[in-house]
Amino acid sequence: MLHSGMHTFTAYRRVRSFLIIAAVITCGIGCYAVYVSRAWSYVSDDPATCVNCHIMGPQYATWSHSSHRERAHCNDCHVPQHSLIDHYAFKAKDGTRHAAIFTLRAEPQVIHIRSEGRHVVEENCIRCHRHAVNSLMEYAKNNVKDRRGCVSCHREVPHGRVNSLASAPYARVPVPESPVPAWLSDMMKNEKVRK
């Protein structure tokens, strides 16, 4: 009886040790993924965040030369502003989708805004330009059957005719910092010097 209890205790310790090691490895991989992806930057409103994954370079470059640059950043137009909860929920959902597409290398050559995003952009156009569009909106509600949105006429604001990854090949965009820690980078430089 004592022998079987000892065997069970030893098996329990092995399983527990394995689970602890697996948890530590998983936590380490998770922390590394957060570091490499610069996950903390996605909570901010910094437009440079949008070029972390490189494919938004043309959109960033054209925005940075537009009239909106001084007043509106990416999140001001592309993320709901009416509620903090909706703001971060939309950002998380859209960001997760973008991360999955980038990780799987499934970026389309031509980037199109989805209908949900188009609706958000439309709401934000009206929010910022309400003073200029109030009377027009009243007229449109009563007289225009097709209910065209802002973008149907102002399609080129603020990104111009950009919708392809190759449309602004020489665009100057912020280059994200290297995910390689400084100590490792220094060590690699020292190795090259020795050779």
Backbone as a ProteinNet text record, in pm:
[ID]
protein_1_A
[PRIMARY]
MLHSGMHTFTAYRRVRSFLIIAAVITCGIGCYAVYVSRAWSYVSDDPATCVNCHIMGPQYATWSHSSHRERAHCNDCHVPQHSLIDHYAFKAKDGTRHAAIFTLRAEPQVIHIRSEGRHVVEENCIRCHRHAVNSLMEYAKNNVKDRRGCVSCHREVPHGRVNSLASAPYARVPVPESPVPAWLSDMMKNEKVRK
[TERTIARY]
82.3	0	87.1	191.4	281.3	349.8	386.3	453.9	364.6	236.2	145.5	121.1	116.4	100	221.3	339.7	463.7	469.1	423.1	420.4	326.8	209.8	112.6	171.1	240	300.8	408.2	491.2	596.3	535.3	430.9	363.4	303	245.2	186.2	293.9	410	519.7	569.2	575.4	619.4	520.7	393	289.5	292.8	302.5	306.8	430.1	544.6	667	651.9	596.3	573.8	482	372.6	277.5	341.2	423.8	492.2	588.5	666.6	760.9	685.8	576.8	496.6	439.4	394	338.4	445.9	566	675.7	715.7	725	759.9	652.1	525.8	415.1	417.4	440.1	447.4	564.5	677.6	794.6	768.6	707.9	674.6	574	476	376.9	441.6	532.2	602.2	687.7	754	835.5	747.7	632	539.8	490.6	460.3	417.1	529.6	653.7	768.8	793.9	799.1	828.9	718.9	594.3	482.8	457.2	530.7	509.8	364.1	307.6	165	123.2	210	175.2	146.9	206.8	186.6	44.6	-24.8	-159.6	-263.5	-226.9	-317.8	-310.7	-202.5	-182.9	-256.2	-247.8	-304.6	-195	-73.7	38.3	22.1	18.6	2.5	115	232.4	343	310.8	218.8	176.4	120.4	52.5	-13.3	85.8	212.2	311	400	362	436.4	447.8	341.7	343.8	378.5	426.1	481.8	382.1	269.4	182.6	102.9	98.1	22.9	111.5	230	323	263.4	201	142.6	34.2	-48	-153.7	-93.7	9.5	74.7	139	209.4	279.6	182.4	72.1	-23.4	-95.6	-128.9	-190	-94.8	35.5	131.5	150.4	106.1	112.6	-24.8	-123.5	-259.8	-294.4	-405.3	-452.6	-498.9	-529.7	-576.4	-463.1	-341.1	-227.3	-223.5	-253.3	-243.1	-357.5	-468.6	-587.3	-632.8	-604.4	-661.1	-555.2	-549	-462.3	-547.1	-484.2	-553.4	-677.2	-659.8	-771.6	-884.7	-855.1	-961	-1061.7	-1016.3	-1105.7	-1151.1	-1062.5	-1088.1	-1138.3	-1154.8	-1200.7	-1317.7	-1422.8	-1536.7	-1492.8	-1555.2	-1518.5	-1630.4	-1748	-1862.5	-1860.8	-1777.5	-1772.8	-1634.9	-1579.3	-1447.5	-1449	-1557.4	-1569.2	-1572.6	-1656.7	-1662.7	-1529.4	-1463.9	-1334.2	-1233.5	-1215.5	-1115.3	-1162.4	-1292.2	-1343	-1321	-1351	-1330.9	-1182.4	-1101.8	-957.3	-901.1	-948.2	-901.7	-945	-1070.6	-1122.1	-1049.7	-1038.7	-972.8	-823.5	-762.2	-620.1	-589.6	-676.9	-659	-669.2	-765.4	-781.1	-655.9	-607.5	-487.9	-366.5	-352.4	-239	-243.7	-362.7	-376.4	-340.4	-389	-358.9	-209	-146.5	-2.9	78.5	41	113	104.5	-11.4	-31.4	16.5	71.7	120.5	9.3	-110.3	-226.7	-270.3	-176.4	-210.9	-252.5	-364.1	-402.4	-312.8	-294.2	-214.2	-285.3	-416.4	-495.4	-577.2	-559.1	-626.5	-756.3	-866	-997.6	-1052.2	-1116.7	-1179.6	-1305.1	-1328.6	-1448.1	-1569.7	-1687.6	-1810.2	-1822.5	-1784	-1790	-1697.4	-1578.4	-1483.5	-1531.5	-1595.1	-1648.8	-1754.4	-1838.6	-1942.1	-1878.2	-1772.4	-1702.8	-1641.1	-1576.6	-1515.7	-1622.7	-1734.7	-1845.7	-1893.2	-1912.1	-1954.4	-1852.8	-1724.3	-1620.6	-1606.1	-1631.8	-1633.9	-1740	-1857.1	-1969.4	-1940.4	-1879.3	-1846.6	-1753.4	-1651	-1554.9	-1606.8	-1684.4	-1726.8	-1874.1	-1931	-2073.8	-2112.7	-2030.3	-2061.7	-2077	-2005.9	-2011	-2118.8	-2162.4	-2254.8	-2395.5	-2423.5	-2556.6	-2669	-2662.6	-2771.2	-2774.6	-2659	-2652.5	-2712.8	-2687.6	-2741.5	-2893.4	-2949.5	-3095.7	-3154.5	-3091.7	-3137.9	-3128.4	-3014.5	-2992.3	-3092.7	-3122.6	-3219.2	-3355.4	-3394.7	-3527.8	-3535.3	-3423.1	-3430.1	-3346	-3245.5	-3156.4	-3194	-3230.9	-3277	-3161.7	-3052.1	-2943.2	-2854.6	-2874.2	-2801.6	-2651.6	-2592.7	-2448.4	-2373.1	-2259.7	-2178.7	-2074.1	-2003.7	-1899.7	-1795.9	-1757.4	-1649.5	-1687.8	-1816.5	-1854.5	-1807.5	-1800.6	-1747.8	-1604.3	-1572.4	-1441.4	-1352.7	-1354.2	-1283.2	-1132.5	-1076.5	-930.9	-880.8	-970.8	-931.5	-916.2	-810.2	-684.1	-577	-611.5	-508.5	-481.5	-547.1	-525.1	-577.7	-511.7	-555.7	-487.1	-432.4	-356.8	-449.9	-426.3	-493.7	-414.4	-292.5	-207.5	-79.1	-25.8	99.3	214.1	205.1	312.2	287.8	183.3	147.2	238.2	309.2	401.8	530.9	604.8	720.2	833.2	845.2	955	907.2	794.8	736.6	826.7	836.6	912.8	817.1	837.2	752.6	843.2	793.6	876.1	907.8	1031.9	1072.7	1070.5	994.6	990.5	1129.1	1152	1278.9	1295.8	1420.4	1448.8	1401.7	1340.7	1299.2	1416.3	1536	1653.3	1698.1	1706.2	1749.2	1889.2	1917.2	2045.4	2163.2	2150.6	2261.5	2294.4	2191.6	2215	2273.8	2226.7	2279.7	2427.7	2463.6	2603.8	2688.7	2636.3	2709.3	2733.8	2632.4	2647.4	2749.9	2752.8	2851.7	2992	3008.2	3138.9	3185.9	3094.6	3129.7	3182	3118.3	3161.2	3299.6	3328.9	3458.7	3568.4	3540.6	3640.1	3675.5	3581.3	3605.2	3687.2
-118.8	0	125.7	123.4	237.2	260.6	152.7	162.5	230.3	194.5	252.9	400.5	438.7	579.7	660.8	602.2	668.4	687.6	586.2	593.9	706.4	716.8	822	959.2	972.5	1099.4	1139.5	1044.4	1071.6	1112.2	1044	1078.2	1218.2	1249.3	1382.2	1490.4	1467.3	1564.8	1583.6	1475.5	1486	1569	1539.3	1613.3	1760.3	1785.7	1923.5	1996	1930.3	1991	2021	1926.4	1946.3	2066.2	2075.3	2185.7	2320.4	2323.9	2448.3	2489.7	2394.8	2424.7	2470.7	2403.2	2441.9	2582.1	2613.9	2747.3	2854.8	2827	2923.4	2945.2	2837.8	2849.5	2927.7	2895.3	2966.1	3114	3144.2	3283.1	3355.2	3288.5	3347	3375.6	3280.5	3300.8	3414.7	3419.1	3527.4	3663.5	3672.5	3799.2	3839.3	3743.3	3771.8	3820.6	3757.7	3799.5	3942	3975	4111.4	4209.9	4172.7	4260.4	4280.6	4172.5	4181.2	4255.4	4235.4	4299.1	4442	4485.4	4617.9	4637	4537.5	4536.7	4660.4	4712.7	4830.9	4952	4957.7	5074.1	5081.2	4968.8	4966.4	5029.5	5058.3	5126	5277.2	5322.9	5466.2	5513.5	5642.9	5701.5	5746.1	5701.1	5740.5	5681.7	5765.3	5714.7	5619.7	5633.9	5544.4	5399.4	5377.9	5242.4	5170.2	5245	5183.5	5129.1	5167.6	5112.2	5008.3	4962	4853.9	4732.7	4706.2	4586.5	4617.8	4736.7	4776.5	4794.1	4724.5	4732	4860.9	4937.8	5063.3	5181.8	5156.3	5262.7	5364.9	5322.2	5420.8	5505.9	5444.5	5519.7	5620.4	5578	5668.8	5785.6	5755.8	5860.2	5962.1	5916.4	6010.1	6090.4	6027.4	6101.1	6209.4	6176.5	6271.9	6394.4	6387.6	6502.8	6565.5	6522.2	6572.2	6683.4	6749.4	6854.6	6797.5	6670.8	6609.1	6583.7	6587.3	6552.3	6633.6	6760.8	6847.7	6828.5	6773.4	6765.7	6623.8	6529.5	6395	6287.5	6196.3	6079.5	5961	5849.4	5730.4	5696.5	5691.5	5653.2	5754.6	5880.2	5981.6	5952.4	5892.7	5861.3	5715.4	5624.2	5481.8	5404.4	5470.8	5403.6	5483.7	5416.4	5489.2	5581.6	5698.6	5798	5825.3	5768.8	5802	5734.4	5632.5	5560.7	5497.9	5510.4	5453.3	5301.3	5238.5	5092.7	5052.7	5119.6	5089.3	5117.9	5224.9	5263.6	5148.7	5101.2	4996.8	4858.9	4833.1	4704.7	4696.3	4803.3	4806.1	4794.5	4868.5	4866.9	4726.3	4658.2	4522.3	4425.3	4434.8	4343.8	4366	4490.9	4522.4	4490.2	4521.2	4492.8	4344.1	4264.2	4118.9	4066.3	4118.3	4078.4	4116.6	4240.3	4284.9	4200.6	4170	4089	3949.8	3891	3757.3	3761.2	3861	3872.5	3889.7	3976	4000	3876.4	3810.5	3691.5	3579.1	3563.9	3458.2	3499.4	3620.8	3674.8	3673.5	3713.3	3710.9	3851.9	3947.3	4084	4090.6	4157.2	4174	4279.7	4271.9	4372.7	4508	4504.6	4627.9	4626.9	4728.6	4735.7	4813.6	4751.4	4815.8	4816.8	4926	4934.6	4847.7	4777.7	4693	4779.6	4724.8	4803.7	4858	4778.8	4826	4946.3	4937.1	5047.9	5169.4	5146.3	5256.3	5333.3	5259.5	5321.8	5408.5	5358.2	5433.2	5560.4	5549	5666	5770.6	5725.5	5816.8	5890.9	5818.6	5881.7	5985.3	5952.5	6044.5	6166.1	6150.7	6267.7	6365.7	6313	6396.6	6457.3	6380.4	6430.8	6551.9	6544.4	6654.7	6771.1	6740.7	6844.7	6881.2	6851.9	6876.7	7020.4	7116	7257.2	7286	7213.9	7237.7	7155.5	7047.4	6957.2	6950.8	7022.9	7015.2	7042.5	7154.5	7187.7	7089.7	7048.4	6951.2	6817.8	6777.7	6650.4	6654.7	6766.8	6779.6	6767.3	6832.9	6826	6681.7	6617.8	6481.6	6383.9	6397.3	6307	6315.2	6435.1	6455.9	6440.4	6457.7	6464.3	6362.3	6308.9	6218.2	6074	5999.8	5861.9	5763.7	5786.3	5687.8	5704.5	5810.5	5832.2	5808.8	5882	5869.6	5921.9	5862.3	5904.5	6006.6	6056.3	6157.3	6109.3	5983.1	5928.7	5917.1	5913.7	5903.4	6026	6142.5	6262.6	6294.2	6264.6	6299.6	6175.6	6094.3	5966.2	5981.2	6090	6104.9	6173.6	6195.8	6259.9	6151.4	6141.1	6210.9	6129.4	6013.3	5923.4	5935.7	6025.9	6037.7	5915.2	5875.8	5760.6	5631	5631.3	5516	5402.7	5284.9	5165	5040	5057.4	4943.9	4950.2	4834.5	4830.7	4892.3	4892.5	4944.5	5088.9	5153.6	5285.9	5397.9	5378.4	5479.6	5410.2	5354.7	5271.8	5346.3	5476.2	5550.6	5638.3	5603.1	5681.6	5677.7	5790.2	5797.3	5770.2	5660.9	5624.2	5589.5	5604.6	5568.4	5418.9	5387.1	5247.1	5202.3	5097.2	5050	5008.9	5027.5	4984.9	4834.8	4791.9	4649.6	4579.7	4461.9	4388.5	4321.5	4329.5	4267.9	4356.9	4302.8	4383	4439.9	4556.2	4624.6	4535.8	4463	4379.2	4270.9	4215.3	4111	4171.1	4288.1	4357	4389.4	4439.5	4469.2	4343	4234.4	4108.1	4060.3	4075.7	4032.7	4120.1	4249.9	4339.4	4299.9	4269.2	4228.8	4099.3	4007.3	3881.1	3907.5	4000.3	4033.6	4096.9	4180.2	4246.6	4144	4042.7	3939	3854.9	3838.2	3749.1	3812.7
0	0	0	82.1	90	-43.7	-111.4	-240.1	-344.6	-349.1	-448.2	-418.7	-291	-254.1	-294.7	-279.6	-317.8	-468.9	-543.8	-689.9	-735.2	-671.5	-704.7	-674	-560.3	-522.4	-623.1	-666	-763.8	-897.9	-940.3	-1066.3	-1057.1	-942.2	-921	-932.5	-872	-877.4	-1020	-1097	-1236.9	-1319	-1301.2	-1375.2	-1334.5	-1204.3	-1156	-1209.9	-1209	-1262.1	-1411	-1484.4	-1627.8	-1652.2	-1575.4	-1592.3	-1558.1	-1455.5	-1418.6	-1528.9	-1579.1	-1687.2	-1812.1	-1845.8	-1962.7	-1944.8	-1823.2	-1796.2	-1808.6	-1757.9	-1766.6	-1912.7	-1990.2	-2132.2	-2207.1	-2181.4	-2246.5	-2210.2	-2084.3	-2039	-2107.1	-2117.2	-2183.3	-2330	-2399.2	-2540.8	-2554.6	-2465.2	-2467.4	-2446.2	-2348.3	-2322.4	-2442.3	-2503.4	-2621.5	-2736.9	-2756.2	-2862.8	-2838.4	-2713.3	-2679.3	-2709.9	-2675.8	-2699.2	-2848.3	-2924.1	-3067.3	-3142.8	-3103.7	-3174.4	-3127.6	-3025.9	-2967.7	-2926.4	-2862.8	-2827.8	-2749.4	-2664.8	-2585.5	-2673.9	-2792.2	-2878.9	-2933.4	-2936.5	-2993.2	-2901.2	-2778.9	-2687.5	-2711.1	-2771.8	-2794.2	-2919.8	-2943.8	-3065.1	-3161.1	-3140.9	-3225.7	-3365.9	-3470.8	-3607.3	-3650.3	-3591	-3626.8	-3592.8	-3499.4	-3464.1	-3585.7	-3671	-3786.9	-3889.3	-3879.8	-3972.1	-3904.9	-3785.7	-3720.2	-3811.1	-3887.7	-3971.5	-4117	-4144.8	-4274.1	-4388.1	-4389.9	-4507.4	-4515.6	-4408.7	-4411.1	-4448.2	-4497.4	-4536.2	-4631.8	-4742.3	-4834.8	-4768.7	-4684.7	-4617.7	-4519	-4448.3	-4353.4	-4427.8	-4535.9	-4611.3	-4669.2	-4725.2	-4784.1	-4676.3	-4563.9	-4452.8	-4403.1	-4392.1	-4335.9	-4424.8	-4550.1	-4640.9	-4663.5	-4588.9	-4610	-4511.1	-4537.6	-4447.4	-4313.5	-4308	-4183.3	-4084	-4130.3	-4045.4	-3916	-3923.5	-3806	-3707.1	-3751.7	-3666.3	-3634	-3720.7	-3703.5	-3724.2	-3630.1	-3644	-3687.7	-3714.6	-3765.7	-3682.7	-3550.8	-3463.8	-3463.6	-3489.9	-3493.4	-3603.7	-3712.4	-3824.9	-3824.9	-3792.5	-3814.4	-3692.6	-3578.6	-3456.8	-3398.4	-3349.5	-3291.5	-3177.5	-3171.1	-3069.7	-2969.8	-2990	-2905.9	-2768.8	-2749.7	-2622.5	-2605.8	-2487.1	-2460.2	-2476.1	-2434.2	-2446.3	-2593.6	-2673.1	-2816.7	-2884.6	-2841.6	-2898.2	-2885.1	-2762.5	-2739.9	-2786.2	-2782.9	-2833.5	-2984.1	-3056.4	-3201.3	-3233.7	-3158.5	-3178.8	-3156.7	-3052.5	-3022.8	-3131.9	-3173.7	-3276.9	-3409.8	-3450.4	-3577	-3569.4	-3455.7	-3438.2	-3440.7	-3380.1	-3381.4	-3524	-3598.7	-3739.2	-3819.1	-3800.7	-3872.2	-3834.2	-3705.4	-3660	-3721.6	-3727.7	-3787.4	-3935.8	-4006.7	-4150.1	-4170.7	-4091	-4106.1	-4068.6	-3958.9	-3913.4	-4015.7	-4077.1	-4177.1	-4316	-4326.2	-4454.5	-4559.4	-4519.7	-4608.4	-4648.5	-4648.1	-4683.6	-4829.4	-4857.6	-4998.1	-5062.6	-5192	-5261.7	-5258.6	-5270.2	-5265.7	-5136.9	-5055.9	-4926.6	-4941.5	-4899.8	-4901.4	-4759.7	-4723.4	-4592	-4591.7	-4481.4	-4469.1	-4437.7	-4455	-4436.6	-4294.4	-4194.8	-4056.5	-4037	-4093.9	-4085.9	-4163	-4276.8	-4357.3	-4277.6	-4205.7	-4122.6	-4013.4	-3950.6	-3845.4	-3903.2	-4019.2	-4082.7	-4112.9	-4165.6	-4197.1	-4071.4	-3962.3	-3836.3	-3789.2	-3805.5	-3760.1	-3850.9	-3980.3	-4069.8	-4020.3	-3994.3	-3950.1	-3813.1	-3724.3	-3590.2	-3599.3	-3681.1	-3690.9	-3775.1	-3876.5	-3971.3	-3955.5	-3840.7	-3817.6	-3850.3	-3811.2	-3836.8	-3986.2	-4068.4	-4212.8	-4282.5	-4221.6	-4291.8	-4233.4	-4125.8	-4064.1	-4162.9	-4233.4	-4326.4	-4442.8	-4489	-4598.4	-4555.6	-4431	-4381.7	-4373.3	-4330.5	-4325.5	-4465.2	-4560.5	-4699	-4749.8	-4723.5	-4772.5	-4712.8	-4583.7	-4519.6	-4586.7	-4627.4	-4683.9	-4835.4	-4906.1	-5051.5	-5127.6	-5067.8	-5140.7	-5107.8	-5211.6	-5189.8	-5170.5	-5238.6	-5231.8	-5108.1	-5029.3	-4902.4	-4918.3	-5009.3	-5029.3	-4907.5	-4880.7	-4767.6	-4808.1	-4709.5	-4731.6	-4833.2	-4819.9	-4901.7	-5049.3	-5079.6	-5220.7	-5299.2	-5235.5	-5301.9	-5258.6	-5135.1	-5079.5	-5067.8	-5169.9	-5170.8	-5148.2	-5194.4	-5188.6	-5061.2	-4966.2	-4840.2	-4734.2	-4660.5	-4672.3	-4742.9	-4797.9	-4850.2	-4999.4	-5067.6	-5211.3	-5283.6	-5388.5	-5467.7	-5423.8	-5306.2	-5256.7	-5217.2	-5272	-5221.4	-5253.5	-5299.1	-5332.4	-5250.3	-5217.1	-5141.3	-5219.6	-5352.4	-5436.6	-5480.2	-5430.6	-5480.3	-5431.4	-5324.4	-5273.4	-5230.9	-5328.1	-5292.5	-5221.9	-5242.9	-5181.3	-5066.4	-5011.5	-4902.6	-4780.2	-4714.3	-4589.5	-4474.5	-4409.1	-4295.6	-4178.1	-4056.6	-3941.5	-3942.8	-3923.9	-3920	-3774.4	-3744.4	-3605.4	-3557.3	-3429.1	-3370.5	-3387.8	-3389.4	-3398.7	-3271.4	-3285.8	-3165.8	-3094.4	-3153.5	-3091.5	-2975.2	-2854.1	-2738.9	-2760.8	-2702.5	-2721.5	-2681.2	-2570.1	-2523.7	-2625.4	-2690.9	-2790.2	-2917.2	-2954.8	-3072.1	-3052.1	-2932.6	-2901.4	-2905.9	-2851.9	-2851.2	-2994.7	-3080.9	-3220.6	-3292.9	-3264.4	-3325.2	-3281.3	-3152	-3100.1	-3164.2	-3191.1	-3257.1	-3397.9	-3469.4	-3606.1	-3605.5	-3505.5	-3494.9	-3471.3	-3390.4	-3359.3	-3480.5	-3572.1	-3686.9	-3789.6
[MASK]
+++++++++++++++++++++++++++++++++++++++++++++++++++++++++++++++++++++++++++++++++++++++++++++++++++++++++++++++++++++++++++++++++++++++++++++++++++++++++++++++++++++++++++++++++++++++++++++++++++

